[in-house]
Amino acid sequence: VDPGEEVLIPSPAWPNLGEAVRIAGGMPVPVPYRQGADGRFSLPLADLMAAVTPRTRVIVVNSPSNPTGWVMSLGEMQALLDAARERGLWILSDEVYN
């Protein structure tokens, strides 16, 4: 990440993700999870893509998410991959719990 470039981070997230982006000179952009009436979290692809700007370079994915417990489905993974490829974006997958 070059100075001024953006990294989309689903939020809430472990604080180290945003701080690592700042240390590199980038700008973390939080993208909030949605919480349904049943208490479960989701991260609609449309929300991620709405946050993309010309300065966006990376989308972080943390699945299973700490602290929400959200897990990205295989279909969501493929849709995100397709959208990122169309826009020339990197995906950084935090799989510490895998």
PLY file of the C-alpha trace (Angstrom):
ply
format ascii 1.0
element vertex 98
property float x
property float y
property float z
element edge 97
property int vertex1
property int vertex2
end_header
0.00 0.00 0.00
1.39 3.35 -1.00
0.72 6.51 1.03
-2.86 7.69 0.63
-4.16 4.42 -0.79
-7.20 2.86 0.82
-7.74 -0.56 2.36
-11.31 -1.69 3.03
-11.67 -3.41 6.40
-14.94 -4.96 7.55
-15.77 -3.48 10.93
-15.63 -4.14 13.80
-12.21 -5.68 13.31
-9.11 -6.54 15.29
-7.33 -3.16 15.70
-4.03 -4.41 14.28
-5.49 -4.51 10.75
-6.11 -0.77 10.59
-2.88 0.07 12.37
-0.82 -2.01 9.91
-2.41 -0.05 7.07
-1.59 3.27 8.79
2.03 2.22 9.42
2.37 1.56 5.69
1.00 5.05 4.96
-2.40 3.84 3.79
-5.87 4.76 4.95
-8.06 2.09 6.53
-11.70 2.40 5.44
-14.12 0.61 7.75
-17.05 -1.17 6.10
-19.61 -2.07 8.77
-21.06 -5.52 9.07
-24.86 -5.63 9.12
-26.64 -7.33 11.99
-29.96 -9.05 11.34
-32.93 -9.32 13.69
-31.64 -12.80 14.58
-28.34 -11.29 15.78
-26.30 -12.81 12.95
-23.86 -10.65 11.02
-23.52 -10.29 7.27
-21.26 -8.39 4.91
-23.11 -7.69 1.66
-20.87 -7.45 -1.38
-22.80 -4.32 -2.36
-21.63 -2.62 0.85
-18.00 -3.45 0.09
-18.26 -2.28 -3.51
-20.02 0.94 -2.47
-16.95 1.78 -0.36
-14.52 1.37 -3.29
-13.00 4.60 -4.60
-10.27 5.28 -7.16
-7.77 5.13 -4.24
-8.88 1.68 -3.02
-6.22 -1.02 -3.48
-7.07 -3.80 -1.03
-10.07 -5.49 0.56
-9.40 -7.35 3.80
-11.42 -10.47 4.55
-11.35 -12.00 8.04
-13.38 -15.20 8.05
-14.30 -16.38 10.56
-14.48 -12.81 11.75
-13.15 -11.70 15.10
-15.24 -10.41 16.89
-18.52 -10.99 15.00
-18.21 -14.69 14.17
-19.35 -14.04 10.59
-18.17 -16.65 8.09
-17.94 -15.93 4.36
-19.64 -18.57 2.23
-18.02 -20.07 -0.84
-20.52 -18.20 -3.05
-19.65 -14.91 -1.35
-15.95 -15.64 -1.82
-16.41 -16.20 -5.54
-18.52 -13.06 -5.94
-15.90 -11.00 -4.09
-13.10 -12.47 -6.18
-14.96 -11.64 -9.40
-15.69 -8.07 -8.25
-12.09 -7.51 -7.11
-10.68 -8.80 -10.39
-12.98 -6.49 -12.37
-11.63 -3.52 -10.41
-7.98 -4.58 -10.14
-8.12 -4.88 -6.34
-6.13 -7.13 -4.06
-7.81 -9.33 -1.46
-5.95 -9.86 1.81
-7.38 -12.89 3.57
-6.79 -13.06 7.32
-7.17 -16.77 8.05
-5.59 -16.89 11.47
-8.43 -19.12 12.75
-8.30 -21.58 9.85
0 1
1 2
2 3
3 4
4 5
5 6
6 7
7 8
8 9
9 10
10 11
11 12
12 13
13 14
14 15
15 16
16 17
17 18
18 19
19 20
20 21
21 22
22 23
23 24
24 25
25 26
26 27
27 28
28 29
29 30
30 31
31 32
32 33
33 34
34 35
35 36
36 37
37 38
38 39
39 40
40 41
41 42
42 43
43 44
44 45
45 46
46 47
47 48
48 49
49 50
50 51
51 52
52 53
53 54
54 55
55 56
56 57
57 58
58 59
59 60
60 61
61 62
62 63
63 64
64 65
65 66
66 67
67 68
68 69
69 70
70 71
71 72
72 73
73 74
74 75
75 76
76 77
77 78
78 79
79 80
80 81
81 82
82 83
83 84
84 85
85 86
86 87
87 88
88 89
89 90
90 91
91 92
92 93
93 94
94 95
95 96
96 97
